[in-house]
Amino acid sequence: MKERAEAMVLASFVADSHALGVHWMDDTNEIASRHGRVDRLLPAPHGSYLAGRPMGAQTHYGDQTMLLLRHLTSHRGFEVEAFSREWRERMESYDGYLYTAKKDTLENLHAGRPRIGVGSESDDLSAAGRIAPLVYLYRDDRNRLLETARIQASITHRAPEVPETAAFLADVSWVVLNGKTPTSAIAAVTERDPESRVSELFQKGMDSVVRDTREVALEFGQGCSVGSALPLAIHLLAKYEGSLRDALVENVSAGGDSAARGMVVGTILGAFHGRDAIPDGWIQDLRSFREISVLLEDLEATLQRP
């Protein structure tokens, strides 16, 4: 399990970086004409919110996931007060894109609101997509994993469906690490609470698996909200379950908020397939690869301590 857990974390960062060159480009025809099949990492284009970021860098979503991984390593676990403080300090001096959820969360922190639930009212998928480091650390403690996934999401996003989605995705990842396929894991997790809004979105994605991905993306929406991005991510997981590479290429080809969706897809398919499924060139071009490897080694040492 350890090797696939490592691949899970690495694949989530690779997926985020893979989306950098086309993130928030909505026109799928423009993506195809400009880049063809996006089977490599790209720099952020001029004029985008992420302009200036070189090939292999992370988006603002990946940067926050790295912050979480560093936090778990330095504290040997998740500590709400410390993570909230570290997130605030990082974002106050952040030189990347400050999207609405970040700005609103910073304002709430400055106003002295409680750490849990201090997040913005945003319902975007990104906070639920950054869970891979938590799944790695708490892979032997399912209950703690689900609780922590909810809490870390609520620090920046308090719309109810975001923490719930984080817990659902963490549970699917846990089930996959324990031997199930992604589609069977999705079915098992949603069966526990079939009437919930998140289960409905999971099922919506599963029901679309036989359809063309671009057609589905246009119907569901290419935006960042859980209502749009989650079922499209589930569609990608189910339709391209056999190939992490194909799933991520089709993800960016679908346009829109491909970074958040990519992190979800990368986490779960990375846990399923292992490191060999991640293209070597993508790993070699990933600027954070060495740091991720060192942090995971340190985190693993924490798990081995009595």
C-alpha positions in Angstrom: 0.0 0.0 0.0 2.8 2.4 0.8 4.0 2.5 -2.9 0.6 3.2 -4.2 0.0 5.9 -1.5 3.2 7.6 -2.6 2.0 7.5 -6.2 -1.4 8.9 -5.2 0.3 12.0 -3.7 2.7 12.4 -6.7 -0.1 11.9 -9.2 -2.2 14.7 -7.6 0.7 17.2 -7.9 1.5 16.0 -11.5 -2.2 16.4 -12.4 -2.3 20.0 -11.1 0.9 20.9 -13.0 -0.4 19.2 -16.1 -3.4 21.5 -16.0 -1.3 24.7 -15.7 -1.0 25.5 -19.4 -4.7 25.4 -20.1 -6.3 26.0 -16.7 -9.5 28.1 -17.1 -9.4 27.9 -20.9 -13.1 27.2 -21.8 -12.9 26.9 -25.5 -12.0 23.2 -26.2 -11.4 23.9 -29.9 -8.9 26.6 -29.0 -7.1 24.1 -26.6 -6.9 21.6 -29.4 -5.8 24.0 -32.1 -3.2 25.6 -29.8 -1.8 22.5 -28.1 -3.2 19.4 -29.9 -3.3 16.5 -27.5 -2.0 17.9 -24.2 0.3 14.9 -23.4 3.0 17.0 -21.7 3.4 19.7 -19.1 3.1 23.3 -20.3 3.9 26.7 -18.9 1.1 29.1 -18.0 0.1 31.1 -21.1 0.6 34.9 -21.3 -2.5 36.8 -20.2 -3.8 34.1 -17.9 -4.3 34.4 -14.1 -1.3 32.2 -13.7 1.0 33.9 -16.3 4.7 33.7 -15.5 4.5 30.2 -14.0 7.0 27.9 -15.8 6.5 24.4 -17.1 6.3 22.0 -14.2 5.2 24.5 -11.6 2.0 24.2 -9.6 -1.2 26.2 -9.8 -2.5 28.0 -6.8 -4.4 24.7 -5.9 -1.2 22.7 -6.0 0.6 25.4 -3.9 -2.0 24.9 -1.1 -1.7 21.2 -1.3 2.1 21.6 -0.9 1.4 23.8 2.2 -0.7 21.0 3.6 2.0 18.3 2.9 4.6 20.5 4.6 2.3 21.1 7.6 1.6 17.3 8.1 5.3 16.6 7.9 6.5 19.3 10.3 3.7 18.7 12.9 3.5 14.9 12.4 -0.2 15.2 11.9 -2.9 17.7 11.2 -3.4 20.6 13.7 -6.2 23.0 13.0 -4.8 26.1 14.6 -1.4 25.6 13.2 -2.6 24.9 9.7 -4.9 27.9 9.7 -2.1 30.1 10.9 0.4 28.7 8.3 -2.2 29.1 5.5 -2.9 32.7 6.5 0.8 33.5 6.6 1.5 31.9 3.2 -1.5 33.6 1.5 -0.7 37.1 3.0 2.7 37.0 1.2 1.5 34.9 -1.8 2.8 36.0 -5.2 0.4 33.9 -7.1 -3.3 34.3 -8.0 -5.6 35.2 -5.1 -9.0 33.9 -6.1 -12.2 34.8 -4.3 -12.2 32.0 -1.8 -8.7 33.0 -0.6 -9.5 36.6 -0.3 -12.7 35.9 1.6 -11.0 33.5 3.9 -8.2 36.0 4.7 -10.8 38.6 5.5 -12.6 36.3 7.8 -9.4 35.4 9.6 -8.5 39.1 10.0 -12.0 39.6 11.5 -11.1 37.0 14.2 -13.6 34.3 13.2 -13.1 30.7 14.6 -10.6 28.6 12.6 -13.1 25.8 11.7 -15.7 27.2 9.4 -13.7 30.4 8.8 -13.6 29.7 5.0 -15.4 31.6 2.3 -18.9 30.7 1.1 -17.3 29.4 -2.1 -18.5 25.9 -3.3 -15.6 25.2 -5.6 -14.0 21.8 -5.7 -10.4 22.8 -5.0 -10.4 22.4 -1.2 -11.8 18.8 -1.7 -9.2 18.1 -4.3 -6.1 18.7 -2.1 -6.7 15.7 0.2 -4.0 13.4 -1.1 -1.5 14.2 1.7 -4.2 13.5 4.3 -5.0 10.2 2.7 -1.3 9.3 2.8 -0.9 10.1 6.5 -4.2 8.6 7.7 -4.4 5.6 5.4 -4.6 3.3 8.5 -7.2 5.4 10.3 -10.3 5.8 8.2 -12.4 7.7 10.7 -9.7 10.2 11.4 -9.1 10.6 7.7 -12.7 11.5 7.0 -12.9 13.9 9.9 -9.7 15.6 9.0 -10.7 15.9 5.3 -13.8 17.7 6.3 -12.0 20.1 8.7 -9.2 21.1 6.4 -11.7 21.9 3.6 -13.9 24.0 6.0 -10.9 26.2 6.8 -11.1 27.8 3.4 -14.5 26.7 2.1 -17.5 26.5 4.4 -20.2 25.8 1.9 -21.6 22.4 3.2 -21.0 20.4 0.1 -17.3 21.1 0.0 -16.3 19.5 3.3 -18.8 16.7 2.5 -17.2 16.2 -0.9 -13.7 16.2 0.7 -14.8 13.3 3.0 -16.4 11.4 0.1 -13.3 11.6 -2.0 -11.0 10.8 0.9 -13.2 7.7 1.5 -13.1 6.6 -2.1 -9.3 7.0 -2.1 -9.0 5.0 1.1 -11.2 2.2 -0.4 -9.0 2.2 -3.6 -5.8 2.0 -1.6 -7.4 -1.1 0.1 -7.8 -3.0 -3.1 -11.0 -1.9 -4.9 -11.3 -0.4 -8.3 -12.2 3.3 -8.5 -15.7 2.5 -9.9 -16.4 -0.1 -7.3 -15.1 2.2 -4.6 -17.4 5.0 -5.8 -20.3 2.6 -5.7 -19.5 1.4 -2.2 -19.1 4.9 -0.7 -22.2 6.4 -2.3 -24.3 3.4 -1.2 -23.7 4.4 2.5 -25.6 7.7 1.9 -27.4 7.5 -1.4 -29.8 10.4 -0.7 -27.1 13.0 -0.1 -26.3 15.7 -2.6 -22.8 14.5 -3.1 -24.0 11.0 -3.8 -26.3 12.4 -6.4 -23.4 14.2 -8.1 -21.3 11.0 -8.0 -24.1 9.1 -9.7 -24.6 11.9 -12.3 -21.0 11.4 -13.3 -21.3 7.6 -13.4 -24.4 7.8 -15.5 -22.5 9.8 -18.2 -19.7 7.4 -18.7 -20.8 6.2 -22.1 -21.0 9.7 -23.5 -18.3 11.9 -25.1 -16.3 13.8 -22.6 -16.4 17.2 -24.2 -20.2 16.9 -24.6 -20.5 16.0 -21.0 -18.3 18.9 -19.9 -20.4 21.4 -21.8 -23.6 20.0 -20.3 -22.3 19.7 -16.7 -20.4 23.0 -16.9 -16.7 23.6 -16.9 -16.6 25.8 -13.8 -15.1 25.3 -10.4 -18.3 24.6 -8.3 -18.8 21.2 -6.8 -22.1 20.9 -8.7 -20.3 21.1 -12.1 -16.7 19.9 -11.4 -17.4 16.9 -9.2 -19.7 14.9 -11.7 -17.3 15.7 -14.5 -14.3 14.4 -12.4 -16.3 11.2 -11.7 -17.1 10.9 -15.4 -13.3 11.0 -16.1 -12.5 8.5 -13.4 -15.0 6.0 -14.6 -14.6 6.4 -18.4 -10.8 6.3 -18.3 -10.3 4.1 -15.2 -7.7 2.0 -17.1 -5.3 4.8 -17.9 -4.2 7.7 -15.6 -2.5 9.4 -18.6 -5.7 9.3 -20.8 -7.8 10.5 -17.9 -5.7 13.5 -17.3 -5.2 14.4 -21.0 -9.0 14.2 -21.5 -9.5 16.3 -18.4 -7.5 19.2 -19.7 -9.0 18.8 -23.1 -12.4 19.4 -21.6 -11.4 22.9 -20.6 -12.4 25.1 -17.6 -11.2 24.4 -14.1 -9.1 21.5 -15.1 -6.7 21.8 -12.2 -9.2 20.9 -9.4 -10.7 18.1 -11.4 -7.2 16.8 -12.3 -6.2 16.6 -8.6 -9.2 14.5 -7.9 -8.6 12.2 -10.8 -4.8 12.0 -10.2 -5.3 11.2 -6.5 -7.7 8.3 -7.1 -6.2 6.8 -10.2 -2.7 7.3 -8.7 -3.8 5.2 -5.7 -5.2 2.6 -8.1 -2.5 2.2 -10.7 0.7 3.2 -8.8 3.7 5.2 -10.0 4.2 3.3 -13.3 1.0 4.9 -14.6 2.4 8.4 -14.3 4.4 9.4 -17.5 8.1 9.6 -16.8 8.5 12.8 -18.6 5.8 14.5 -16.4 7.6 13.4 -13.3 10.9 14.6 -14.6 9.5 18.0 -15.5 7.6 18.4 -12.1 9.6 21.1 -10.3 8.4 20.0 -6.8 9.2 16.4 -7.3 12.3 16.3 -5.1 10.6 18.2 -2.3 7.5 15.9 -2.5 9.8 12.8 -2.3 11.7 14.2 0.7 8.5 15.2 2.6 6.9 11.8 2.0 10.0 10.1 3.3 9.8 12.2 6.5 6.1 11.6 6.8 6.6 7.9 6.4 9.2 8.0 9.2 6.5 9.6 11.4 4.2 6.7 10.7 6.8 4.1 11.6 7.4 5.7 15.1 5.8 3.8 18.0 
